[in-house]
Structure formats: structure tokens, C-alpha cells
Amino acid sequence: MRMNCGFSYRQLALMIGFKSTSYLGEQVKFWIWKWGEAGENLSILDIDEEFLAKTCPMAFKKEGLEKVCAIPDGKDFLIHTPRQNTLFTRACYSDKMHASAVRCISWCTP
């Protein structure tokens, strides 16, 4: 898992509750998975199985995709790199484009 943020080791240590950065690596290994799980929970759509079964298009059924609840598609658009604040500079970096970009994610719900 890759984490890209503008926090210093000292700031991360203080968020976790440490006064020094001595054991920060061990704690980040533990907490990064917790943060990932929280992100997954925050991205769940509130759609029930009955609704999906009723609205599933025939094209999806023909391809064997009747049990798919959503198909995400992400598109990155290149932007000018913001230089006023290093936090923004880092937040705008796209692994997909290998440059500064803004990401738009669309969901196709059958």
C-alpha cells in the first residue's frame, strides 16, 4: 500500500499519540491498514440487492455480470502543478499520469 501525504514524521507521531518518532514505522504499518478499511467503508453505496436485480440491464446479464453492483471508472486530467503549498503539490500527484492531475471517478450501476 502506498501513502502520499504532506505530514512530517513528527506530525504523524503526534496524531498516533507518540512524543517521539522512534516507533513510528511500526505504528504506521498497523494504522495504514485501518485507514484503508475506513476508506473502503466510506465508499460503500447504499443500494440493496433487490434493486440491483430489478434494474440490471440485459447486456450485463448476457455477459454474466448480474452480480456486479458497480463498475468504477477513473479518469485523470493533467493540471498545472500547484507550487504555493507542498501539501497541495503532493496531493495532486497522480500515479496513473506520473504528473499532477485531478481524478474524476464515475460509477456505472447496472
C-alpha positions, -999 to +999 in steps of 0.1 A: +000+000+000+013+035-009+005+065+012+013+100-002+008+129+022+024+161+034+027+152+070+061+151+087+072+121+108+067+143+138+031+152+129+023+115+122+038+106+156+016+132+174-015+120+156-009+085+168-001+097+203+037+094+204+060+121+218+089+109+196+093+093+162+112+062+175+085+036+169+066+054+142+073+029+114+057+000+134+026+021+141+022+033+105+023-003+093-006-011+117-027+021+112-024+023+074-045-008+070-071+006+094-072+039+074-076+018+042-105-002+058-122+031+069-119+044+033-135+013+019-164+016+043-169+052+034-171+044-003-200+018+000-232+028-018-265+022+000-281+001-027-298-032-019-297-065-038-334-064-048-330-030-065-299-042-084-317-074-096-347-054-109-326-028-127-298-050-141-297-044-179-299-074-203-264-065-217-249-071-182-268-104-178-256-117-212-220-111-201-225-128-167-224-096-148-257-098-130-239-099-096-219-068-102-231-039-081-210-011-095-182-007-121-159+022-113-141+041-139-114+067-131-101+093-155-072+116-146-068+150-162-034+168-162-033+201-143-007+228-136+013+218-105+004+240-076+036+253-060+022+276-033+018+248-008+037+215-007+006+197+007-013+206-025+016+197-047+018+162-032-020+157-031-022+164-068+003+138-078-012+110-100+005+076-102-015+070-133-002+101-152+031+104-134+024+141-130+000+165-113-036+156-121-072+157-109-091+124-107-127+120-117-144+087-107-177+077-122-197+046-112-219+026-136-246+008-116-264-019-135 
